[in-house]
Amino acid sequence: MSRRHARCSVVGCKDDHKSLHRVPAAEDRRAAWIDFIFEGQVPATVGKNLLVCARHFKTDCFSNLGQYTAELAGKLFLNEGALPTLRGVPADERHAIASVQLPATRDIGCQTEPPQRRSVGTQLSLKTLHSHYRSAAVQATVSCKNFGTSTGPFTHSLPLQRPRSIKQPYKRPRLEQEEFEEEEDSLEGCSILASQGLEATYDSEDSVTALTESTVMSDAESTSKHEIRKYIVYETCLMELFDVCAVCKCVCAVKTKRLGTFISVEQLCEYCEYSRIWKSQPLLDNTPAGNLQLSAAVYISGASFFKLQRVFKAMHLQIFLSDTFRRHARMFIEPAIVHKWKNSQELMLQQLSEESKVILCGDMRADSPGHCAKFGIYTMMALNTNTVVDLQLVQSNEVGGSSHMEQEGLKRSLELFGARGVTLDCIVTDSHPQIQRFLRENNITQFYDVWHMEKATPAFYKLEKALTKKTVLRDIAKLSPHHQTSSLDAFHALILQFAPKNVIYPYLGILCRHYLAALHYNENADRGQATTSSWDPIYSLSFPKTRKGECRAKPVKTEATFRYVDDLMDMIMENVFVDPSSYRAEILKMNIPPDPSSEYEHQNEEEAKFL
């Protein structure tokens, strides 16, 4: 792997060659390299950052020697299993290896001249003046000569003009060069980060790891397109890669084309007619992968596209329109969510059907308080496993008003459990009169949640009076002796993250967001309490307003996991996008009611102005 301002570790080698290769991590190859470096006299302790220059390899050890010599490649790639064998260079090898030397200041991150640098006077120590290096990993593809017409999405060629001036090779100021040499000597044997001029706070987890180029290429090929790391790149920094021709170093004509977060650059040299087209993202059937993945990430995480759009606008980050987001959701994301939930639910129902007695709890959550709700989602939870097993979305115009939505949701859930052969032992609910009557008529044992009983009945604050009421005495007899609906209330609170009540969604949109909330809850329902490194449980202090300053110690749970997000992202990018027909068919089978506003006759725009 090429490194600037580092030296060959081979004993007795004083070579200043810039093409250096790091000792491999594989034990067998590492032992052979170290034995060569120290001429068989390996010391007791060997540093991790040993480098061998290109002069110690035969020419047949390199896979791209010709391209490197022609300045069409920025690095020398070693063949798999290549070993250093040359200590004194034979005459027949000397010319070939010497020819691979490039100017000492060639930028390894791209095929253009590096930006101009200059040394300025400061009050800092000379050793604090580190230069900034561009990362060795870029999104540009390896370019090749093209003396014909460029191909790609651009349909017309650029006008040829008289060639402009050729940029001269850059020379590093002497002061800066000596400074790096002194620091290299003083930090010999330290971390490889120092040789790259990186700060002490550098986080290796957030950077390109120090691997050989062949390893980086193989990892990129095995990684899915949506799992590749992304970075924020400034337009001016990006266009520096295309300022000059990679062959003749003349200033090039450049044309760009943008589509949402995607940009493509067409570069044409007017002197030697070298051309290339570079794309910032892979294309999936002419759809930029980044656009689709951003839509999926926003939807699956429960975020708001319009808030994200404002964030992007504040940063001047490029993003697509809301219509594109809705098209992605309708065609790919929502079908994937429905498919994921149906498969997960089928497994849970299969497990419940094998149990002798199942205890459920149910409750409805409306999208707005009072009797003006448009949607009501009825949730059924299996209390033995603490998992959401069914969600029924009811629209108010399906049942003649929002006051009837809860009973309809319960009815649909019970029909589903009956069709799947689930034997119900009892159900825990609140004391809703319609629910009481419905369960009594269907001979289903019902218990009330204690908390609902307490907060619905203010008379409990006047115990003497409350205990004399017949209705209270009757309800107390039906309080649940074991299970309560607190877990269901926790799930309803979680729904706000995915479907806040102050946002209006269509029927399928709000249903999918509830499915996402259920998938998240089921994956993290049994999280344990977090502990310290010495296995002591962790608590946090809370100060509830009702306690008037009294604090309570609450257990802190372990971090939530998001495996369902990765599964959905894989499904959308690798399956649904490739063939959405089968997933869309699952949506078409659903009974989606018309919007309530469609039941009324609408005035035109002119009539509405005078209403």
C-alpha positions in Angstrom: 0.0 0.0 0.0 1.5 3.3 -1.0 2.4 5.7 1.8 4.1 9.1 1.6 6.8 10.3 3.9 7.4 6.8 5.3 10.6 4.7 5.0 11.4 1.1 4.1 11.9 -1.1 7.2 14.3 -3.5 5.5 17.7 -3.6 7.4 20.3 -1.6 5.5 17.8 -0.1 3.0 18.1 3.6 2.6 15.8 3.8 -0.3 13.5 6.9 -0.6 11.1 5.1 -2.9 7.5 6.2 -2.2 5.7 2.9 -3.2 5.6 1.1 0.1 3.7 -2.0 1.1 2.7 -2.9 4.6 3.6 -6.3 6.0 0.4 -8.5 5.7 -1.6 -9.7 8.7 -1.7 -13.4 7.6 0.7 -15.3 10.0 2.5 -17.3 7.3 3.2 -14.4 5.0 4.0 -12.1 7.8 6.7 -14.4 9.2 8.3 -14.6 5.7 8.2 -10.8 5.3 9.7 -10.2 8.8 12.4 -12.8 8.3 13.4 -11.0 5.0 13.3 -7.5 6.7 15.7 -8.4 9.5 17.9 -10.9 7.5 16.9 -13.8 9.7 17.8 -12.0 12.9 14.4 -11.1 14.1 14.4 -9.1 17.4 12.3 -10.0 20.4 9.8 -7.3 19.8 8.6 -6.3 16.3 6.5 -3.2 15.6 3.2 -3.5 13.8 3.9 -0.9 11.2 6.6 -2.5 9.0 6.9 -1.3 5.4 8.8 -2.8 2.4 9.5 -0.6 -0.6 8.9 -1.8 -4.2 12.6 -2.3 -4.9 12.6 -5.5 -2.9 10.1 -7.2 -5.2 10.6 -8.6 -8.6 8.7 -7.0 -11.5 6.4 -10.1 -11.8 5.1 -9.5 -8.3 3.1 -6.5 -9.4 -0.3 -6.8 -11.1 -0.4 -3.3 -12.6 3.2 -2.3 -13.3 2.4 -1.2 -16.8 -0.5 1.1 -15.8 1.6 2.5 -12.9 4.5 3.3 -15.2 2.1 5.0 -17.7 0.7 7.1 -14.8 -2.7 5.6 -15.2 -2.8 4.1 -11.7 -2.1 5.7 -8.4 -0.7 2.6 -6.6 1.3 -0.5 -7.2 -0.8 -3.6 -6.5 1.0 -6.7 -5.3 -0.1 -10.1 -6.5 -1.6 -12.5 -4.0 1.2 -14.3 -2.1 4.0 -12.0 -3.4 7.1 -12.1 -1.2 10.1 -9.7 -1.0 13.2 -11.4 -2.3 15.5 -8.7 -3.6 18.1 -7.0 -1.4 20.6 -5.9 -4.0 18.8 -5.2 -7.3 20.1 -7.2 -10.3 21.0 -5.3 -13.4 18.1 -6.8 -15.4 15.6 -5.7 -12.8 17.1 -2.2 -12.0 15.7 -0.4 -15.0 12.2 -1.8 -14.8 11.8 -1.0 -11.1 13.4 2.4 -11.4 10.8 3.3 -14.1 8.0 2.9 -11.7 9.1 6.0 -9.7 6.7 8.9 -10.0 7.2 12.5 -8.8 7.5 12.4 -5.0 4.5 14.7 -4.5 2.0 12.7 -6.6 -1.4 12.7 -4.9 -2.4 9.1 -4.3 -6.1 9.8 -3.9 -6.8 10.8 -7.5 -5.2 11.2 -10.9 -5.1 15.0 -10.8 -2.5 17.4 -9.5 -2.8 18.1 -5.7 -3.9 21.5 -4.5 -1.2 24.1 -4.2 0.3 24.4 -0.8 2.6 27.0 0.8 4.5 27.4 4.0 3.4 30.4 6.2 4.9 31.8 9.3 3.1 30.9 12.6 3.7 31.0 16.3 3.3 27.2 16.5 6.0 24.6 16.8 7.1 23.3 13.4 6.0 19.8 14.4 2.4 20.9 14.7 2.2 21.9 11.0 0.6 18.8 9.6 -0.6 18.8 6.0 -4.1 17.5 5.2 -4.1 14.3 3.0 -7.0 13.2 0.9 -8.3 9.7 1.7 -6.9 7.0 -0.6 -10.5 5.7 -1.1 -12.5 7.6 -3.6 -15.7 6.9 -5.5 -14.1 7.5 -8.9 -13.7 4.4 -11.1 -10.3 3.5 -12.6 -10.1 5.5 -15.8 -8.8 4.4 -19.1 -8.0 6.1 -22.4 -10.9 6.7 -24.7 -10.1 8.3 -28.1 -13.6 7.8 -29.4 -17.0 9.3 -28.5 -17.8 9.1 -24.8 -20.7 6.9 -23.8 -23.2 7.5 -21.1 -26.3 9.5 -20.3 -24.9 12.6 -22.0 -26.0 12.8 -25.6 -23.9 15.6 -27.0 -20.2 16.2 -27.0 -18.4 19.2 -25.6 -16.9 21.8 -28.0 -13.1 21.4 -28.6 -11.1 24.5 -28.0 -7.4 25.4 -28.1 -5.6 23.4 -25.4 -5.0 25.4 -22.3 -1.9 25.5 -20.2 -0.5 22.3 -18.7 0.0 22.3 -15.0 3.6 21.7 -13.8 4.5 19.1 -11.2 4.0 20.3 -7.7 7.1 20.7 -5.4 6.7 20.5 -1.6 8.4 23.4 0.3 11.7 22.4 1.8 10.6 23.4 5.3 7.6 21.2 5.2 9.5 18.2 3.9 12.2 18.5 6.6 9.5 18.8 9.2 7.9 15.5 8.2 11.3 13.7 8.1 12.1 14.9 11.6 8.7 13.7 12.9 9.1 10.4 11.1 12.4 9.8 12.9 11.0 10.7 16.3 7.8 8.6 16.0 9.5 5.5 14.6 7.6 2.4 15.8 4.4 4.3 16.7 1.0 3.9 15.3 0.5 4.1 11.5 -1.8 7.0 12.2 1.2 9.3 12.8 2.7 8.4 9.4 -0.5 9.6 7.8 -0.4 13.0 9.6 -3.7 12.3 11.5 -4.6 13.8 14.9 -4.4 11.9 18.2 -8.2 12.0 18.4 -8.5 10.1 15.1 -11.1 7.4 15.3 -10.1 4.3 13.4 -13.7 3.0 13.4 -14.8 6.0 11.2 -12.0 5.9 8.7 -10.7 3.8 5.9 -8.7 1.1 7.5 -5.0 0.5 6.7 -5.4 -2.4 4.3 -3.7 -3.2 1.1 -5.5 -2.0 -2.0 -6.3 -5.5 -3.1 -8.0 -6.1 0.2 -10.0 -2.9 0.0 -11.2 -3.8 -3.5 -12.2 -7.3 -2.5 -14.2 -6.0 0.5 -16.0 -3.4 -1.7 -17.0 -6.1 -4.2 -18.4 -8.3 -1.5 -20.4 -5.5 0.2 -23.9 -4.8 -0.8 -24.4 -1.4 -2.5 -26.6 -0.1 0.4 -24.0 -1.1 3.0 -21.2 0.9 1.5 -20.1 3.9 3.6 -21.2 7.3 2.5 -19.6 10.7 3.1 -20.6 14.4 2.7 -18.5 15.8 -0.1 -18.3 19.5 -1.0 -18.8 20.3 -4.7 -15.6 22.3 -4.9 -13.5 19.4 -3.5 -15.2 17.0 -5.8 -14.5 19.0 -8.9 -10.8 19.2 -8.0 -10.7 15.5 -9.2 -11.6 16.6 -12.7 -9.7 19.8 -13.2 -6.9 18.3 -15.3 -6.6 15.4 -17.7 -5.3 12.2 -16.2 -3.1 11.6 -19.3 -1.7 14.9 -20.5 -2.4 17.1 -17.4 -4.2 19.7 -19.5 -7.2 21.6 -18.1 -10.4 19.7 -19.0 -13.9 20.7 -19.9 -16.3 19.4 -17.3 -20.1 19.0 -17.4 -22.3 17.8 -14.5 -25.8 16.3 -14.2 -27.7 16.0 -10.9 -30.7 13.9 -9.8 -31.6 14.2 -6.1 -28.5 13.1 -4.1 -26.9 11.7 -7.3 -24.4 13.6 -9.5 -22.5 12.5 -12.6 -19.5 14.3 -14.1 -18.4 14.1 -17.7 -14.8 15.0 -18.2 -13.3 15.7 -21.7 -9.8 16.7 -22.5 -9.8 19.1 -25.5 -6.2 18.3 -26.3 -5.8 14.5 -26.3 -9.5 13.7 -26.4 -9.3 11.6 -23.2 -12.8 11.3 -21.7 -14.6 9.6 -18.9 -18.0 9.7 -17.1 -18.0 9.4 -13.3 -21.0 8.7 -11.1 -21.3 9.4 -7.4 -23.7 6.4 -6.8 -24.4 3.0 -8.3 -27.5 2.9 -10.5 -30.2 0.4 -10.0 -32.0 0.2 -13.3 -31.4 3.9 -13.9 -32.5 4.7 -10.3 -29.7 6.2 -8.1 -29.2 3.8 -5.2 -28.6 6.6 -2.7 -32.0 8.2 -3.5 -33.9 4.9 -2.9 -31.9 4.1 0.2 -32.5 7.5 1.8 -36.2 7.2 1.2 -36.2 3.8 2.8 -34.1 4.9 5.8 -36.4 7.9 6.5 -39.5 5.8 6.3 -38.3 2.8 8.3 -36.8 4.9 11.1 -40.0 6.8 11.6 -38.5 10.1 10.6 -40.3 12.9 8.8 -39.2 13.5 5.2 -40.3 17.2 5.4 -38.1 17.8 8.5 -35.2 16.0 6.8 -35.8 18.2 3.7 -35.5 21.3 5.9 -32.3 20.0 7.4 -30.8 19.3 4.0 -31.9 22.7 2.8 -30.2 24.4 5.8 -26.9 22.6 4.9 -27.4 23.0 1.2 -27.3 19.3 0.8 -29.0 18.1 -2.4 -32.2 16.0 -2.0 -35.0 14.9 -4.2 -38.7 16.1 -4.1 -41.4 14.8 -1.8 -43.1 13.2 -4.9 -40.1 11.0 -5.4 -40.2 10.0 -1.7 -43.9 9.1 -2.0 -43.3 7.1 -5.2 -40.5 5.1 -3.5 -42.8 4.5 -0.5 -45.7 3.4 -2.7 -43.7 1.1 -5.0 -41.1 -0.4 -2.8 -41.0 0.5 0.9 -44.6 -0.1 2.0 -44.9 -3.4 0.2 -41.7 -4.5 2.0 -43.1 -3.5 5.4 -46.4 -5.3 4.9 -44.6 -8.4 3.7 -42.2 -8.3 6.7 -45.0 -7.9 9.2 -47.2 -10.6 7.7 -44.4 -13.1 7.8 -43.5 -12.2 11.4 -47.2 -12.4 12.5 -47.7 -15.8 10.8 -44.9 -17.2 13.0 -46.4 -15.7 16.2 -49.9 -17.1 15.4 -48.4 -20.5 14.6 -46.8 -20.5 18.1 -50.0 -19.4 19.8 -52.0 -22.1 18.1 -49.8 -24.7 19.7 -50.5 -23.4 23.2 -53.4 -24.7 25.3 -54.4 -21.4 26.8 -53.6 -18.0 25.5 -54.0 -14.8 27.6 -54.4 -11.6 25.5 -54.8 -7.9 26.2 -56.4 -5.5 23.9 -56.9 -1.7 23.6 -57.5 0.9 20.9 -55.5 4.0 20.1 -57.1 6.7 18.0 -55.2 9.2 15.8 -56.8 12.1 17.7 -58.7 12.5 21.0 -62.4 12.7 21.3 -65.1 11.6 18.8 -63.4 13.3 15.8 -60.9 10.5 15.2 -60.4 9.3 11.6 -58.4 6.1 12.4 -58.5 3.7 15.3 -55.8 1.0 15.6 -56.8 -1.9 17.8 -53.8 -3.8 19.3 -53.7 -7.3 20.6 -50.8 -8.4 22.7 -49.9 -11.9 24.0 -49.1 -11.3 27.7 -47.2 -14.6 28.1 -44.6 -13.5 25.5 -45.1 -9.7 25.8 -45.3 -9.3 22.0 -47.7 -7.5 19.7 -49.5 -10.2 17.7 -52.1 -8.3 15.8 -53.0 -4.8 14.6 -56.3 -3.9 13.1 -56.7 -0.4 11.5 -60.3 0.8 11.4 -61.4 3.9 9.6 -64.4 5.8 11.1 -66.5 5.7 8.0 -66.4 1.9 7.9 -68.4 1.6 11.0 -70.6 4.7 11.1 -68.5 6.8 13.5 -65.4 6.8 15.6 -67.3 5.6 18.7 -67.8 2.1 17.1 -64.2 1.6 15.9 -62.9 -0.1 19.1 -65.5 -2.9 19.0 -64.9 -3.4 15.3 -61.2 -3.7 15.8 -61.6 -6.3 18.6 -64.1 -8.3 16.5 -61.6 -8.5 13.6 -58.8 -9.6 15.8 -60.8 -12.3 17.5 -61.9 -13.6 14.0 -58.3 -13.8 13.0 -57.3 -15.8 16.1 -60.2 -18.1 15.6 -59.3 -18.7 12.0 -55.7 -19.6 13.0 -56.9 -22.0 15.7 -55.8 -20.0 18.8 -57.5 -21.1 22.0 -58.2 -18.0 24.1 -58.2 -18.4 27.9 -59.1 -14.8 28.8 -58.6 -11.2 27.6 -57.6 -8.2 29.7 -59.1 -4.8 28.6 -60.4 -1.6 30.0 -64.0 -1.3 31.1 -65.4 0.0 27.8 -69.2 -0.7 27.8 -69.4 -1.9 24.2 -66.4 -4.2 24.8 -68.0 -5.7 27.9 -71.3 -6.5 26.1 -69.5 -7.9 23.1 -67.3 -10.3 25.1 -70.2 -11.3 27.3 -72.3 -12.2 24.3 -69.4 -14.3 22.9 -68.8 -16.1 26.2 -65.2 -14.8 26.4 -63.7 -14.3 29.9 -62.8 -10.7 30.5 -60.7 -9.0 33.1 -60.1 -5.3 33.7 -56.7 -3.6 33.9 -56.2 -2.2 37.5 -54.7 1.0 36.3 -57.5 1.8 34.0 -59.9 1.1 36.8 -58.2 3.5 39.1 -57.8 6.5 36.7 -61.4 6.1 35.3 -62.9 6.2 38.7 -62.1 9.3 40.7 -64.2 7.9 43.6 -61.2 5.8 44.6 -59.8 9.0 46.1 -62.8 8.9 48.4 -62.6 5.2 49.3 -65.5 5.2 51.7 -68.0 6.5 49.2 -66.6 4.5 46.3 -66.9 1.1 48.1 -70.6 1.7 48.6 -71.3 1.9 44.9 -72.6 -1.2 43.2 -70.9 -0.5 40.0 -67.5 -0.2 41.7 -68.0 -3.4 43.7 -69.0 -5.2 40.5 -66.0 -3.9 38.6 -63.6 -4.8 41.4 -64.6 -8.4 41.1 -63.5 -8.4 37.5 -60.0 -6.8 38.1 -57.3 -8.9 36.5 -55.5 -11.0 39.2 -52.3 -11.4 37.2 -51.7 -9.7 33.9 -52.2 -6.0 33.3 -52.1 -3.8 30.1 -49.1 -1.7 31.1 -47.0 -3.3 28.3 -49.7 -2.3 25.8 -49.7 1.2 27.0 -45.9 1.3 26.6 -46.4 0.1 23.0 -48.9 2.9 22.3 -46.4 5.4 23.6 -43.8 4.0 21.2 -46.2 4.5 18.3 -45.7 8.2 18.6 -42.2 7.8 17.3 -43.4 6.3 14.1 -46.9 7.9 13.7 -47.2 11.2 15.6 -50.8 12.3 16.0 -50.2 15.8 14.6 -49.3 14.4 11.2 -51.9 13.2 8.7 -51.2 9.9 6.9 -53.2 7.9 4.3 -54.6 4.5 5.4 -51.7 2.4 4.1 -49.2 4.9 5.4 -50.5 4.8 9.0 -50.9 1.1 8.9 -47.3 0.5 7.8 -46.0 2.9 10.5 -47.9 0.8 13.1 -46.4 -2.3 11.7 -42.9 -0.7 12.1 -43.7 0.2 15.7 -44.8 -3.4 16.4 -41.7 -4.8 14.7 -39.5 -2.5 16.8 -41.4 -3.3 20.1 -41.3 -7.1 19.6 -37.6 -7.1 18.9 -36.8 -5.1 22.0 -39.6 -6.2 24.4 -37.3 -8.4 26.5 -34.4 -6.1 26.9 -32.6 -6.6 30.3 -31.2 -4.1 32.7 -27.9 -2.5 31.7 -24.9 -3.1 34.0 -21.6 -1.6 34.6 -18.3 -3.2 33.7 -18.4 -4.9 37.2 -21.9 -6.2 36.5 -23.6 -3.8 38.8 -27.2 -2.8 37.7 -27.6 0.7 36.4 -30.4 3.0 37.5 -31.4 6.5 36.6 -33.2 9.0 38.9 -36.5 10.5 37.7 -38.5 13.3 39.4 -42.2 12.8 38.4 -44.3 16.0 38.6 -46.9 14.2 40.7 -44.4 13.3 43.3 -43.6 16.9 44.1 -39.8 16.6 44.1 -39.6 13.1 45.3 -37.2 11.1 43.1 -37.5 7.5 42.0 -34.8 5.1 40.8 -35.7 3.5 37.5 -33.7 0.6 35.9 -31.9 1.5 32.8 -32.4 -1.0 30.0 -29.7 -2.2 27.5 -29.5 -0.4 24.2 -32.2 -1.1 21.7 -31.4 -3.2 18.6 -32.6 -2.5 15.0 -32.2 -5.8 13.2 -35.6 -5.3 11.6 -34.2 -2.1 9.9 -31.4 -4.1 8.3 -33.8 -6.8 7.2 -36.1 -4.3 5.6 -33.3 -2.5 3.9 -31.9 -5.7 2.4 -35.4 -6.7 1.3 -36.1 -3.3 -0.4 -32.7 -3.0 -2.1 -32.2 -6.6 -3.2 -35.6 -8.1 -3.6 -38.5 -5.6 -3.8 -36.7 -3.2 -6.2 -35.7 -6.1 -8.5 -39.2 -7.5 -8.8 -41.9 -5.5 -6.9 -44.9 -7.3 -8.5 -45.3 -10.1 -5.9 -45.0 -7.6 -3.0 -47.4 -5.2 -4.6 -49.9 -8.1 -5.1 -50.0 -8.4 -1.3 -51.0 -4.8 -1.0 -53.8 -5.2 -3.6 -55.4 -8.0 -1.6 -55.9 -5.6 1.3 -59.3 -4.1 1.9 -58.4 -0.4 1.9 -61.5 1.8 2.5 -62.0 5.0 0.6 -61.2 8.3 2.3 -64.1 9.7 4.3 -64.0 12.9 2.3 -64.8 10.9 -0.9 -68.4 10.4 0.4 -69.3 14.0 0.0 -69.7 16.2 -3.1 -66.8 18.6 -3.5 -67.1 22.2 -4.6 -64.7 23.5 -7.2 -62.1 26.1 -6.4 -64.2 29.1 -7.4 -67.1 28.0 -5.2 -64.9 27.3 -2.3 -63.6 30.9 -2.3 -67.1 32.2 -1.3 -67.9 29.7 1.4 
